[in-house]
Amino acid sequence: MAPALTDDTHQIFEHEGLLWRRLPGCASTFEEFVEAGAQWMEIFHETQWNPWRKDELQPASDRARAVREEWTRAEPGHRVMTEEEVAAWMVDLDREHEARRAADEARWARDKERYSKSREQARYALLEREASRAHLVREIDGLRSGQIFPGMPPDARAKRTAELEADHARNEAGIAALADTVGDAETVVDEYGRLPRDRRPLTLVGYDCRRRFRVEELQASISAQHLKIAGEQDRTKKSSLRATVAGMERELAALIAVPRLTPEDMCADCDTPMVQHLSAGSDARGCPYWPVRAARMKEAWERVRLILEHAKPAEPAQPKSEPLATLPGNLGIGEVIERLKDLQAKHPDAVVMRGRANRWELWPAEKQQGGSADQTSS
């Protein structure tokens, strides 16, 4: 990069409208200065999105900052802002932010009046069908090219392709009908008057937080599992632990591989990137607001409710009543009378009944009715 102009002692360089010169005694080139600035910003954004890389990238960040500090601004009369000037600048930024917020809130209050639940539901259905379109097109193309199910017999492949093409035609007809109702999906407001573009920054924050938490959770769990594997002697248990770790590592790798996203990459209605919706159609990663997906979730929850309901512990059985005392049926009459006299002293209000196995049983008076039933059943 050629210098913009030269004085007697320093070369002055221009980059993006700003003038720079190297400090005395420093050796970095202007190309290194520009590259260090780009690298520092890239590291900043990368560690904002993937905070677990901060330690890994810290040396590179320090080197880039050191190069940047070897240069200073070169505009005539340029000076660093004072603390008071910085504070005033921040106040101006706050005012601008508040003004934009007030304008948005006024628009939301106004647009609440044009909210239409039927149009909102039609928008959900349209988005779901558009996701299904992407899924169907991929599957049809894969079957035609042989990339999907390469071992499938030709007649089965032709039949399946024809079925998917019919599904695709019906889906396209549904998209056309819904598009007439919805119009521009980006102009459909929710019940609070917010447009999809108003909601996407919030769904991005939600996804970012959920992703960070899950990555950190998986990293800790994988480390703990590796320690368990190292200490486990049983081969079967060790194999099971390794399978568990492999699943965790696949999930972790997929999360880490997610590129840095912007609000435009997000679903406006849930904290999921749209690319995941488009790759899933109405399946597990579809938006929970989409009609088919919502119906499946409702059905699944109903099944869970029924399972939990049937899994409730049964009421504890009432303890079986037992007689106060029993006498064998093969005793002589005299011995029976003597024993009954002793029992009468202990249980003066008891009644004697014929029990099972030809026994005599002594029951409380309030059990007489139940005892009679027992006697009858015996």
N, C-alpha and C positions, 0 to 999 in steps of 0.2 A: 504494500500500500504506500503510495507516494505521499510525502508531506504536503500539507496545504500551503504552507509558507515557511520561510526560514528567517530567523534573526541572526545576530552576530554569534550567539552562544548556544541557542537551542533550536531544535526542529519542533515545529508545531503541527499536529495532525488533527484532521477532522473526522469525526465518526457520528453519524446520525444527527448532524446539526450542532454537535458540541466540539469544542477545541480542547486538545490535550497536549501536554508536554511531559517528558520524563524528568523526574527529580534528579538533582545532581548526585553522582556516585552510584546510580542504579544502572543495571545492565539489560533489563528485559527490552525486547523489541516491541514496536507498536502492534505487530501481528499477534504477539504473545499476550499483550494487554487486551486486545479485542477478544481473543479466544478465551482468556481467563474470565472475562465478563460473561460471555455466553455460557461457559462451563459452570460458573457459580450460580447463575440463574437456573440452569437445568438441574443442578444438585438441589437447589432450594425447592423447586417444584416436585422433584422426585421424592425428597424426604417428607414433604407435606403429604404426598399421596401414599408413600410407603415408609412410614416413620421408623420401621424396624431396620432400615438401611442407614440410619444416621451414623452409627459407629463405623460402618464399612466405608462410607463416603467422606467422613470427616477429614482425613488427610488430604484428599483431593480438594476439598473445600478450603482448607487452610492454605494450600499452595496457590490456589486461584486468588484468594484474598490478598496474599502476600504480593503477588504480581500487580494486582490492582492498586495497592498502596504505594507502588513505585511511581505512580503517575498523578498529575494534578491538572486541574482545569487551567486553560491558557487564554480565556477571553480577557481583553484589557479591562481592568477594574473589577474582575470577578472576585467575590468574597463569599465565604461560607455564611449561611443564614445564622442569625443569633437565636438563642433559645426563645426569646420573645416573638421573633418572626416565625419560627417553627410553630409555636403555640397558636399564633394568629392564623397561620395556614391551616392547622388542624381544625380550628373553629370554623373556618370557611368550608372545609370539607364536610364537617358535621351538618352545617346549615344546608349544603347541597343535598346531602343524604336525606335529611328530614323533609326537605321540599319535595324530593322524589317520592318519599314514603307517603306524604300527605296527598300528593296527586294520585298515587295508586289507590289509597284508601277511599278517596272521593270517587274514583272510577268504579271501585268494587261496590260501593254503596249504591251508585247509580245503576250498575249492571245487574244487581240482585233482582231488579224489577223485571228483567227479561229472562230470568232463569226458567227453563222448561225441563221438567223431569223426563218427559218422553224423549226430548231431543238428547238429553244426557245419556239415557239408556241406549238410544239408537247409536250414539257415538261409541259407547262401549262395544256394542255388537259389531259396528263397522271395524273398529280396531282389531277385534278378535278375528273377524273374517280376513282382514288383511294379513294378520299373522299366519292364519291357516293357509292363505295363498302362498306365502313364502315357503311354508313347510311342504305343501303339495307340489309346488314347482320343483323343489329340490329332490323330492322323492321320485317324481316322474322322470326328471332328467337322469337321476342315478340309475333307475331301472332301464331306461333306454340305452344308456351308455354301458351298462353292465357293472358299474362301480358298486351298486347296491346289490347284495345277494348274488355274487358272481356265479355261484353254483346252482342257482334256480333253473329248473327246466324251462325251455323256451315257451311251451304252451302256458305254463303257470305264470311266467313273466308277462306274457302278452295279456293274459286274463287280469292280472293284478294291475298292469298299466292301464288297461281299459277302465277298470273300476275307479282308479285314481283320477283319470281324465274326466269321468262322469262327475265325480265329487268336485273336481276343479271347476267344471262348467256350472254346477249348481251354486258353488261358492261365489263365482263371478257374478251370477245373476243376483245373489243376495247382496253383494257389494254394491252393484248398480242401484238396487232398490233403496238401500240404506243411504247411499250417497245423495240421493234426491231429498231425503228427509233431513240429513245432517248438514249438507252443504260443506263449508270449510270447517273441519273438525277443530282447528285451532281457534275458532271464534266461539266455541261452545263454552259458556260459563257454568261454574258449579253453583251450588245454592248460596255461596257467599259472594258471588259475582266475580270470582277469580278465573282468569283464563288459564289454559294449560301452561303457557310460558311463565305465569306467575307461580305455579306450583312446582315446576321442575327444580329450581334451586333448593327447595326444601327436601324433595325426594332424594336429591344428590347427597345432601348432608346426612340423611337417614341411612343411605346405602354406605356412605363412607364410614360412618360410625360402626355400622353392623359388620362391615368387612374388616375393619381394624380389630374389633373385639374378637371376631372369629379367628383371624390369623394368629393373634397373640395366644388365644386359647388353644389352638391346634399346636402351635410351637411348644407350649408348655406340656401339653398332653403327650406329644410325640417324644419329647425328652424323657418324661416319666416312664413311658412304655419301654423305651430302649433300656432304661435302668432295670426294669422288671425282667426284660428278656435276658439281660446279662446275668441276672441272679437266678433265673429259673432253670431247674435241672430236668424237669419233666418234658420230654420231647413233644408230646401232644399239646401241652399247655403253651410251650414255646412257639410252636407252629401257629396256634390260634392267636397269640399275641402279635406275631409277625404279620398275619393277615389283617389284623385290626390296624396296625401301624401303616401298612401299605394303603389301606383305604383313607386313613387320615392324611397321608402324604400326597395322595392324588388330589384330595380336596384342597389341601394347602397350596399345591402347585398351581391349581386352577385359579385360586383366589389371588395369588401373587402375580400371576400372568395377566390379570385384568389391567389394561392400559389406563393411563390417567384420563378420567372422564370429565366432561363439561355438562352443564344443565341440559343442553340440547341432546345429549346421549341418553337421557333418562325417560322413563315412563312418567307421565304427569300425575298418575293416580296412585302409584305405590313405589316403594324404594327399590326398584329393580331396573337395571339398564335395559333399554328397548331391544338391544341385540339379543338378549336372553329370551325376551318374549317372542321375538321373531324366529328364534331357533326352536321354540317349543310349541308353537301353535296354542292349543287350549290345554296342553299338558301341565305337568307340575310347576313349570316356571311361568305359566300364563298369569295375567293380572287377575287378582281375586275379584275385581269388579266386572270382568267380562262375563256375559250371561252363561255360557256353557261351563266355563271354569267355576263360576259361583255356584251353579247347580251341582256340580260334582263335589265341591267342598261341602255344601250343605248336606248332600247324601252321605258323604264320608263322616261328617260329624254326627249325623243321626245314627249311623252304624256304631260309632264309638259310644254314643250315649246308651244305646241298647245293650252293648256289651258290658258297659260299666253297671248298668241297671241290673242285669242278670248276674253280675259278679258280686253283688252286695251280699254280705254274710247273712245267712238265714237267722231268723229269730231263734234264740236259744230255747231248746225244748224244755218244757216244764218237767221238773223231777217227778219220777213215778212215785205214786203214793205207796208207802209201805205200812204194814200192820204194826201195832204197838208190840205185839208178841204173837207167837205161834205155838201150837201144841201138835205133836204128831198124832195122826188118826188111829194109831194102833195101840194106844194106852188103855189100860183098864179104866172102868168108870170111876172107881174110887180115886185113882191117881189123878184123873182129869179133874175131879171135884176139888181135890186138895190144891192142885196148881191154880185152878181158877180162883180159889179163895185168896191165895197169895197175890194173884194179879189184881183181884178186885180191890185189895187194900191199896195197891199202887195206882190203879186207874178206876176209881169208883163209878165214873160215868161211861165207861167203855161198853161196847156191845160185842157179843160173840157171834161169829159167822162161820159158815162152812167155806173153806177156801180150796185152792187147788191141791192136787195130790192127796186128797182126803184129809187135809189138815184142818185144825180149828185155828181161827185167826181172831185176835182182839183188835178192834178198830175204835177210833174216837166216835162218839155218838153222831157228830155231824157228817161222818162218812158212811152212815148207815145206808143211805140211798145208793151211794156208789158201791158199797159192799154187796147190797142186794143184787146190783147189776152184775158184779163179779161172780156172785154165787150162781146167778142164772146162767151166765156164760160158761161156768165150769160144768 
